[in-house]
Amino acid sequence: MQLKVYHTLNLILSLLVISIIVFAALLGLNFEALGDHKMMAVLIFMVYVFIAFYGFKTFEHNYDKRMIQKMVINGDIAIANIVKAEPLNLIRDTSFKVYCLWNLEVEYYDKNFKKHEYTVTEKLNPTVKEVPNGTVYVTHNESKPERKFVVQNVMIGHVPTLQPIVAKYEKNKNIPIKYLNVYYKDGLIIETFRQSLQQQKEQANKK
C-alpha cells in the first residue's frame, strides 16, 4: 500500500507543479496588461505557491497516518505473521528524508480466523537491515483488501476497543504468536523485543 501512497503523492505533487507553471506563464504573458495591479498579482502568485507546497507537505506527512488511524479506531485490524521480508527500493519525500520500501510477505488471519497470504509493502527506516519473522497487526478491511499497513504497537495499546479483538486472536491456539516490536522513527522499525532492549542498553551506556 505504501507504494501506491508514494505514487499518489507524486501524482498530486506533479499536478501542483504544473498548476504553478501555468499560473506563472499566464502571469508573465499578461504582466503588462495588469497595469497598476502587477504587485498584487505577484503577491497572489507567491501566496499560492506557499499555500500549495505547505499544504502538500502537511498532506504528505499525514496521508497514510490518517488512513491507518481511521482503520485502527474502526477495529479494522488483523493479526499477521511475517514469514519473509526483502528491501525494495529507497524513496524520498519533499523534505528529502529517505525511507526504504520493503516487501513483507505475511500470513494474516481474518475475524473468522481464516488464514490468507499477502505481500505488504511498508515504508521502513533506511537503517533497517533486516526484518525478523514474527507477529504484528495489520490494517484489514474486507471491502478494501489492498489497504494493508503494519500497525505500531503503541496504537494497538492505546485504543481500548481493540482489546476484545486482540484477546480473541490470542485465545486461538491455532494461531502461532511471537510478537515483534513495531514503532515509528523516520519510518517503521520492526524488530524483536530482545533487539529493542539491546539498543536501549547501548544508548544508556553511551550516556
C-alpha positions as CSV (number, residue, x, y, z in Angstrom):
1,M,0.0,0.0,0.0
2,Q,2.9,2.4,0.7
3,L,4.0,2.1,-2.9
4,K,0.5,3.2,-4.0
5,V,0.6,6.0,-1.5
6,Y,4.0,7.1,-2.8
7,H,2.7,7.1,-6.4
8,T,-0.4,9.0,-5.4
9,L,1.6,11.7,-3.6
10,N,3.9,12.1,-6.6
11,L,0.9,12.5,-8.9
12,I,-0.5,15.2,-6.7
13,L,2.8,17.0,-6.5
14,S,3.2,16.9,-10.3
15,L,-0.2,18.4,-10.7
16,L,0.7,21.2,-8.2
17,V,3.9,21.9,-10.1
18,I,2.1,22.1,-13.4
19,S,-0.5,24.4,-11.9
20,I,2.2,26.7,-10.6
21,I,4.0,26.7,-14.0
22,V,0.7,27.5,-15.8
23,F,0.0,30.3,-13.3
24,A,3.5,31.7,-13.8
25,A,3.1,31.6,-17.6
26,L,-0.2,33.3,-17.5
27,L,1.2,36.0,-15.2
28,G,4.2,36.5,-17.5
29,L,2.1,36.7,-20.7
30,N,-0.3,39.2,-19.2
31,F,2.0,41.1,-16.9
32,E,2.0,44.4,-18.8
33,A,-1.8,44.3,-19.2
34,L,-2.2,44.2,-15.4
35,G,-1.1,47.8,-15.1
36,D,-1.2,49.0,-11.5
37,H,-2.2,45.6,-10.3
38,K,1.2,44.0,-11.1
39,M,2.4,43.8,-7.5
40,M,-0.9,42.5,-6.3
41,A,-0.8,39.7,-8.9
42,V,2.8,38.8,-8.0
43,L,1.8,38.7,-4.3
44,I,-1.2,36.4,-5.1
45,F,1.2,34.1,-7.0
46,M,3.6,33.9,-4.2
47,V,0.9,33.2,-1.7
48,Y,-0.5,30.5,-4.0
49,V,2.9,28.8,-4.2
50,F,3.4,28.9,-0.4
51,I,-0.1,27.5,0.3
52,A,0.3,24.8,-2.4
53,F,3.6,23.5,-1.1
54,Y,2.9,23.9,2.6
55,G,-0.5,22.2,2.1
56,F,1.1,19.4,0.2
57,K,3.8,18.8,2.8
58,T,1.1,18.6,5.5
59,F,-0.9,16.2,3.4
60,E,2.2,14.2,2.6
61,H,3.1,13.8,6.2
62,N,-0.4,12.8,7.3
63,Y,-1.9,10.9,4.4
64,D,-1.0,7.4,5.3
65,K,-1.1,8.1,9.1
66,R,-4.8,9.2,8.9
67,M,-5.8,6.1,6.9
68,I,-4.1,3.9,9.4
69,Q,-5.6,5.7,12.4
70,K,-9.1,5.6,11.0
71,M,-8.9,1.9,10.3
72,V,-7.5,1.1,13.7
73,I,-10.2,3.2,15.5
74,N,-12.8,1.3,13.5
75,G,-11.4,-2.0,14.6
76,D,-10.2,-2.9,11.1
77,I,-7.2,-4.9,12.1
78,A,-6.0,-8.5,11.7
79,I,-3.1,-10.4,13.3
80,A,-0.3,-11.4,10.9
81,N,2.9,-13.3,10.9
82,I,5.8,-12.0,8.8
83,V,7.3,-15.0,7.0
84,K,9.7,-13.2,4.7
85,A,10.9,-9.7,4.1
86,E,13.1,-8.1,1.5
87,P,14.0,-4.5,0.6
88,L,12.5,-3.0,-2.5
89,N,14.0,0.5,-3.1
90,L,14.7,3.8,-1.5
91,I,12.3,6.7,-1.7
92,R,12.4,10.4,-0.6
93,D,9.8,12.8,0.5
94,T,9.7,16.6,-0.3
95,S,11.9,17.2,2.8
96,F,14.5,14.9,1.2
97,K,14.0,12.4,4.1
98,V,15.0,8.9,2.9
99,Y,12.9,5.8,3.6
100,C,13.2,2.3,2.3
101,L,10.3,0.4,0.9
102,W,10.2,-3.3,2.0
103,N,8.0,-6.1,0.7
104,L,6.8,-8.1,3.7
105,E,5.2,-11.5,3.0
106,V,2.7,-12.1,5.7
107,E,0.1,-14.7,6.7
108,Y,-2.8,-12.8,8.2
109,Y,-5.9,-14.2,9.9
110,D,-9.3,-12.5,9.4
111,K,-12.0,-12.2,12.0
112,N,-13.1,-15.8,11.3
113,F,-9.5,-17.0,11.8
114,K,-9.1,-17.9,8.2
115,K,-5.5,-17.6,7.0
116,H,-4.6,-15.6,4.0
117,E,-1.3,-14.8,2.3
118,Y,-0.5,-11.3,1.3
119,T,2.5,-9.1,0.5
120,V,2.5,-5.8,2.4
121,T,4.7,-3.0,1.1
122,E,5.8,-0.9,4.0
123,K,7.9,2.3,4.5
124,L,10.8,1.5,6.9
125,N,13.6,3.5,8.4
126,P,16.6,3.3,6.0
127,T,18.9,2.0,8.7
128,V,16.9,-1.2,9.0
129,K,19.0,-4.1,7.6
130,E,16.6,-7.0,8.2
131,V,13.1,-7.7,9.4
132,P,12.7,-10.7,11.6
133,N,9.9,-13.2,11.3
134,G,7.2,-12.8,13.9
135,T,3.8,-11.4,14.7
136,V,2.4,-8.0,14.1
137,Y,-1.0,-6.4,13.5
138,V,-2.0,-5.1,10.1
139,T,-4.9,-3.0,9.0
140,H,-7.6,-5.1,7.3
141,N,-11.0,-4.3,5.8
142,E,-12.6,-7.0,3.5
143,S,-14.1,-4.3,1.3
144,K,-10.7,-2.6,0.8
145,P,-8.2,-5.6,0.9
146,E,-5.4,-3.6,-0.6
147,R,-5.2,-1.2,2.3
148,K,-2.7,-3.1,4.3
149,F,-0.4,-1.3,6.7
150,V,1.6,-2.6,9.6
151,V,0.3,-1.1,12.8
152,Q,2.5,0.3,15.6
153,N,2.3,-1.5,18.9
154,V,1.5,1.8,20.7
155,M,-1.6,2.3,18.6
156,I,-2.9,-1.2,19.5
157,G,-2.3,-0.5,23.2
158,H,-3.9,2.9,23.2
159,V,-7.2,2.0,21.5
160,P,-9.4,0.2,24.2
161,T,-11.9,-1.0,21.6
162,L,-9.2,-3.2,20.1
163,Q,-8.7,-5.3,23.2
164,P,-11.6,-7.7,22.6
165,I,-10.3,-8.3,19.1
166,V,-6.7,-8.9,20.3
167,A,-8.0,-11.2,23.1
168,K,-9.9,-13.4,20.6
169,Y,-6.8,-13.8,18.5
170,E,-4.6,-14.6,21.5
171,K,-7.1,-17.2,22.8
172,N,-6.9,-19.1,19.5
173,K,-4.3,-21.8,20.0
174,N,-4.1,-22.4,16.2
175,I,-2.5,-19.1,15.6
176,P,1.2,-19.0,16.3
177,I,2.1,-15.7,18.0
178,K,5.5,-14.3,18.6
179,Y,5.1,-10.6,18.9
180,L,7.6,-8.1,17.4
181,N,8.2,-4.5,18.5
182,V,6.8,-2.1,15.9
183,Y,7.3,1.6,16.2
184,Y,7.9,4.7,14.1
185,K,11.2,6.5,13.9
186,D,11.6,8.2,10.5
187,G,9.9,5.2,9.0
188,L,8.8,2.0,10.7
189,I,11.2,-0.1,12.7
190,I,10.2,-3.8,13.1
191,E,12.4,-5.8,15.5
192,T,12.4,-8.3,18.3
193,F,11.9,-7.1,21.8
194,R,15.4,-8.5,22.6
195,Q,16.9,-6.2,19.9
196,S,15.0,-3.3,21.4
197,L,16.3,-4.0,24.9
198,Q,19.9,-4.3,23.5
199,Q,19.6,-1.0,21.8
200,Q,18.3,0.7,25.0
201,K,21.3,-0.8,26.9
202,E,23.7,0.5,24.2
203,Q,22.2,4.0,24.3
204,A,22.3,4.0,28.2
205,N,26.0,3.0,28.1
206,K,26.8,5.9,25.7
207,K,25.3,8.4,28.1
